[in-house]
Amino acid sequence: MAFGLFRKSAKKEEPQGGPKYFDLKVKEIIKETKDAITIIFNQPEGEIISYKSGQFLTLIVPFEGKEIRRAYSLCSSPFLDEDPAVTVKRVEKGLMSNWLPDNLKEGDSVKVLAPTGHFTTEFNKDRKRHIIMFAGGSGITPMMSIIKSTLSQEPESIVSLIYCNRDDESIIFKEKLENCKPPMKGVYM
């Protein structure tokens, strides 16, 4: 895998008895750019959603008598953020990517599958490494989760991000990236 950073786990992550679903209440919707929003979900009552940086949630919404499902990467960090969050960028003719920003409101509930995905890494406070990441457009979403987690869990590690976009107004998380604490080494915008 990519320089040994991301490794597939030996065992499957699926729980016994099939996939696990949650009904998550929308806590907040943040307009990141003219065509991207971040949806912050409340943790479900009585249970905390456990996830790794870089994983994704599959959102399920009713649409014209059917259920549509789309996977969106978590942009939140399980170490820093109280609640899980995903970022959605509009795609031309995209059913879910257009339905969510046009219809979803704070307080609404969304059915989601439990977090999954292998685009993850383990963190160790004693580790000192240099992680180099490449992203374009909304591909920054899982990277943001990993960046925040790395900087908080591995204070001696360095994160360099090479990120491209159409223009300054399309940069998702622009302010967060510019103000990342501790400062990210190797990030130039």
C-alpha positions as CSV (number, residue, x, y, z in Angstrom):
1,M,0.0,0.0,0.0
2,A,1.0,3.6,-0.4
3,F,4.4,3.7,1.3
4,G,3.2,1.4,4.1
5,L,0.9,4.1,5.5
6,F,-2.4,2.5,4.7
7,R,-2.7,-1.2,5.4
8,K,-5.7,-3.5,4.9
9,S,-6.7,-5.1,8.2
10,A,-6.5,-8.9,8.3
11,K,-10.1,-9.3,9.5
12,K,-13.3,-7.9,8.1
13,E,-14.9,-5.0,9.9
14,E,-18.5,-6.1,9.4
15,P,-20.3,-6.9,12.6
16,Q,-21.9,-10.3,13.1
17,G,-25.4,-10.5,11.7
18,G,-24.9,-8.1,8.8
19,P,-24.4,-4.4,8.5
20,K,-25.2,-2.0,11.4
21,Y,-27.4,1.1,10.8
22,F,-27.7,4.3,12.7
23,D,-30.3,7.1,12.5
24,L,-28.3,10.2,13.0
25,K,-29.7,13.6,13.8
26,V,-28.1,16.5,11.9
27,K,-26.5,18.8,14.5
28,E,-25.2,21.4,12.1
29,I,-24.6,22.1,8.3
30,I,-21.6,24.2,7.4
31,K,-21.3,25.8,4.0
32,E,-17.7,25.2,3.1
33,T,-17.8,26.6,-0.5
34,K,-20.5,27.5,-3.0
35,D,-20.9,23.8,-3.8
36,A,-19.7,21.9,-0.7
37,I,-21.3,21.4,2.7
38,T,-20.1,19.7,5.9
39,I,-22.8,17.8,7.8
40,I,-22.1,17.3,11.5
41,F,-24.2,14.6,13.1
42,N,-25.0,14.1,16.8
43,Q,-23.8,10.9,18.2
44,P,-26.7,8.5,18.6
45,E,-28.3,8.3,22.1
46,G,-26.9,5.5,24.2
47,E,-24.1,4.5,21.8
48,I,-21.0,6.2,20.4
49,I,-20.1,5.7,16.8
50,S,-16.5,4.5,16.7
51,Y,-14.5,5.1,13.6
52,K,-10.9,5.6,12.3
53,S,-9.6,8.6,10.5
54,G,-10.0,8.1,6.8
55,Q,-13.1,5.9,7.0
56,F,-16.5,6.8,5.4
57,L,-20.2,6.7,6.2
58,T,-22.8,5.5,3.7
59,L,-25.8,7.9,3.8
60,I,-29.2,6.5,2.9
61,V,-32.1,8.9,2.0
62,P,-35.6,8.3,0.4
63,F,-35.8,9.7,-3.1
64,E,-38.8,9.3,-5.4
65,G,-40.0,6.2,-3.7
66,K,-36.6,4.5,-3.5
67,E,-33.6,4.6,-1.1
68,I,-30.4,6.1,-2.5
69,R,-27.1,5.4,-0.9
70,R,-23.8,7.2,-1.3
71,A,-20.6,7.0,0.6
72,Y,-19.0,10.1,2.0
73,S,-15.6,10.3,3.8
74,L,-15.5,11.4,7.4
75,C,-13.7,14.8,7.7
76,S,-13.9,14.7,11.5
77,S,-11.2,13.2,13.7
78,P,-12.2,10.6,16.3
79,F,-9.5,12.2,18.6
80,L,-10.6,15.8,18.3
81,D,-14.2,16.1,17.3
82,E,-17.1,15.2,19.6
83,D,-19.4,14.3,16.6
84,P,-18.8,12.6,13.3
85,A,-19.0,14.8,10.2
86,V,-18.9,14.3,6.4
87,T,-18.4,16.8,3.6
88,V,-20.5,16.6,0.4
89,K,-19.7,18.4,-2.8
90,R,-22.3,18.9,-5.5
91,V,-21.8,16.8,-8.6
92,E,-23.6,17.7,-11.8
93,K,-26.7,15.4,-12.0
94,G,-25.7,13.8,-8.7
95,L,-28.8,12.6,-7.0
96,M,-27.5,12.6,-3.4
97,S,-24.9,15.3,-3.8
98,N,-27.6,17.8,-4.9
99,W,-30.5,16.4,-2.7
100,L,-28.5,16.9,0.6
101,P,-27.6,20.6,0.3
102,D,-31.1,21.4,-1.2
103,N,-33.2,19.5,1.3
104,L,-31.3,18.5,4.5
105,K,-31.8,20.7,7.5
106,E,-30.5,20.8,11.1
107,G,-32.6,18.5,13.2
108,D,-33.4,16.1,10.4
109,S,-32.4,12.4,10.8
110,V,-30.4,10.5,8.2
111,K,-30.0,6.7,8.1
112,V,-26.4,5.7,7.8
113,L,-24.4,2.5,7.7
114,A,-21.7,2.1,10.4
115,P,-18.3,3.6,9.4
116,T,-16.1,1.4,7.1
117,G,-13.1,1.6,4.9
118,H,-9.4,0.8,4.9
119,F,-7.9,4.2,4.0
120,T,-6.7,4.5,7.5
121,T,-3.5,4.5,9.6
122,E,-2.6,3.7,13.2
123,F,-1.3,6.5,15.4
124,N,1.4,6.4,18.0
125,K,2.4,9.3,20.2
126,D,6.1,8.2,20.1
127,R,6.2,8.0,16.3
128,K,8.0,10.6,14.3
129,R,7.2,10.4,10.6
130,H,6.7,12.6,7.6
131,I,3.4,11.9,5.9
132,I,3.0,13.4,2.4
133,M,-0.6,13.6,1.1
134,F,-1.9,14.4,-2.4
135,A,-5.5,15.6,-2.9
136,G,-7.7,17.4,-5.4
137,G,-11.2,18.9,-4.9
138,S,-13.3,17.0,-2.5
139,G,-10.6,14.4,-2.1
140,I,-9.4,16.6,0.8
141,T,-12.2,15.2,3.0
142,P,-10.5,11.9,4.3
143,M,-7.2,13.7,4.3
144,M,-8.5,16.3,6.7
145,S,-9.5,13.6,9.1
146,I,-6.0,12.0,8.9
147,I,-4.2,15.4,9.1
148,K,-6.1,16.4,12.3
149,S,-5.6,13.1,13.9
150,T,-1.9,12.9,13.0
151,L,-1.1,16.4,14.3
152,S,-3.0,15.7,17.6
153,Q,-1.7,12.1,18.2
154,E,1.8,12.3,16.8
155,P,3.3,15.7,17.9
156,E,6.7,14.8,16.4
157,S,5.3,13.9,13.0
158,I,5.1,16.2,10.0
159,V,2.3,16.4,7.5
160,S,2.9,17.8,4.0
161,L,-0.2,18.4,1.8
162,I,-0.2,18.9,-1.9
163,Y,-3.7,20.0,-2.8
164,C,-5.1,21.4,-6.0
165,N,-8.4,22.9,-6.9
166,R,-10.0,25.0,-9.7
167,D,-9.7,28.3,-7.8
168,D,-9.4,29.8,-4.3
169,E,-13.2,29.9,-3.8
170,S,-13.3,26.1,-4.4
171,I,-10.8,25.2,-1.7
172,I,-12.7,23.1,0.9
173,F,-11.4,23.6,4.5
174,K,-9.3,26.6,3.3
175,E,-9.5,28.5,6.6
176,K,-9.0,25.3,8.6
177,L,-5.9,24.3,6.6
178,E,-4.5,27.8,6.9
179,N,-5.0,27.9,10.7
180,C,-4.1,24.3,11.5
181,K,-2.4,24.0,14.9
182,P,0.3,23.1,15.3
183,P,1.2,24.6,11.9
184,M,1.5,22.0,9.2
185,K,4.9,22.0,7.7
186,G,5.1,21.9,3.9
187,V,1.6,23.3,3.3
188,Y,1.7,26.1,0.7
189,M,-1.5,27.8,-0.6
